Amino acid sequence: MQKRSDDRLVAYLDGELEMAERREVEAWLEADPAARETLAGLAESANLLRAAFDEAMHEPVPDRLIAAARGDTAGAQNLAQILPFTPHWRDAGRAGAWRRWASLPIAASLVGLLLGGGAGYWGLGKLWAGGETKQPAIETTAANNVWLDNAAGYFKLYVSAGDNALVDVPASGDTTQALQKISQSLPHEVRLPDLKPWGLDFRGARLVVVEGRPAAQLVYTTDNKAIGPLTLTIGSSKQSDIAPTFDHRQDVNLLYWRHQGRAYALVGQTDIGYLWGIANDVAWQLDAI
Amino acid sequence: MSVRQNLAGSPLRLVAGDGSVSNQFSDQLIAVLPRLRRFARGLTGAAAEADDLVQAACERALARKHQFEEGTRFDSWMFRIVQTIWIDQIRARDVRKEDAEVPEERLGSDEPVRRVEARLALEEVRRAVGLLPPDQRTALLLVTVDGLSYKQAAEIAGVPVGTIMSRLARARIALQAQLAAGSGVRRSRKDAKAQ
C-alpha cells in the first residue's frame, strides 16, 4: 500500500494524475502530515536533480558532435570563405544608391520608410562603411560555417513546415513576457525589432540551438513574396565584431554580422538589397552597430 | 513544458526527394544535442563517455534515418537510440559503474564554503543517480530531468506507462534515501573536522 502511495505521490507531483485521482491525493495530503513531508522532499530532490544535470544544457556542444550530426566524420572544422557583401552604392555614392533603390519594386510602405527613416538608413550605411575603409575582395572571416549553416537550416525548417510551423512565442498575446522567457536561456535579452514599415509582420519566436549554443530565431512574414518570409537569428559570440557580410548557402541568402558579443543573421530568399536595408533597420533598432 | 523541449519535440516533416532533407534532419539532430548530452551524462556518469555515446547515437540515427516515422517525435526517437546503445554497451562490457567518490582535494580548496557545499550536494545527486539500476535511472532522467511525460518515457523505454510510474517512484524514493544518507555522511565528516 505504501509503495502504491509513493507511486501516486510522485505521479501527483509530475502532473500525471487524472482530476479524480488528484482530488484523492489532495484529500490524503490534507489529512496526513507525513505524506505532505514526503511530497515536499520529493519536490526538493527533483529540483536538485535538475540542477545536477543542468550543466550540459549550458555548455557548448563539442564540434565533434555537431560534425557527427551533420554526417561529417572528418570533423568539419574549416572556416567559411565568405564573400563580403559590398553594395555597389557604397562605392558609387548616394546617387548610385538612389538609382538602385528606385529600380526595385518597392511597396508604398517601403518608400515611406526610405523617405521617413532615410536619415537613419543613410547614417547607418555610412557608419558601417566608415568602420572598414578597406576590405579585401575576398576575406576569410572568423565566421563559423556551422553558425551560418544552422541559421540557414532553421530558416528552411520554418519554411518547409508551412502552416504547421511551431513557434515557442506566438505573435499574439503577451509577446514581451514570452520573449523574456526565451531571454532567460540566453546570455542577453532579446528585443523585437519592428519591421512593419517593410510590410513584415512578426509571426513568432523560437529558441534554437546554433553551433551548440542557444539562440533566438525571430520569424517575420509578409504577403510580399519578394521580401518574406524572413528570420532573424540572434545568438552569442565570443569572436570579434564584423561588419555585415553576405553569404549564400542552402539556397538562401544571409546577411551576417557580429557586434559586442552578439551574432546576428538575417536569413531569407529575398534580394540582397532588401536584406541590406532591413539589416540596417534591425541594427538601428537593436543598437547592434 | 519548457521552450527548449517544445522546440526539439517538434514533429519532423521529411520532404521526399528533396536535397534539403539531409540538412533538415541534421538541424533537428543538432537542436536536440544538448538534451541528449544531458541524458547521456546521467546514464554514464562521465562527460567524455556521454559524448562518445551521443556521437554513436548520431551516427546510428543518420544511418537509419529512413526508419524514422514521419510525424512522430524526433527527440523521443533519439532518446531511444541513446538508451539502446547504452544498454548494449553495459551488457557487452558487463560492468557496473563504479561509485564515483568526491575528490577529497576539493574539500580543501579556497572556494567559499557555501559554494563548495552546493557543488558537493550536486555531485552527491549525480553519484546517487549513478547508483540506481539502469531502468530506474532512465525513467528518472527522461521524466524528472528532461520533463517528458510518462507516456513518452514509456515509448522510449519500450514498457507500459504503469511500469514507468513504478520505476520512477522507486527511483525517487531511493534517491531521497541516498541523499539523506549522504548528507548524514557529510555532516559527520564536518563534525569530525571540527573536533
Interface residues (C-beta under 8 A of the other chain):
Chain A: K3 D6 D7 L9 V10 A11 D14 E16 G41 L42 S45 A46 L48 L49 R50 A51 A52 F53 D54 A56 M57 V61 P62 R64 L65 I66 A68 A69 R70 G71 T73 D149 N150 G153 Y154 K156 L157 S160 A161 N164 L166 D168 V169 K181 I182 S185 R206 L207 V208 V209 G212 P214 Q250 D251
Chain B: V3 R4 N6 L7 S10 P11 R13 V15 S20 S22 N23 Q24 S26 D27 Q28 L29 I30 A31 L33 P34 R35 R37 R38 R41 G42 A47 A50 D51 V54 Q55 C58 E59 L62 A121 L122 E123 V125 R126 V129 L140 L141 V143 T144 V145 S149 Y150 M165 S166 L168 A169 R170 R172 I173 L175 Q176 L179
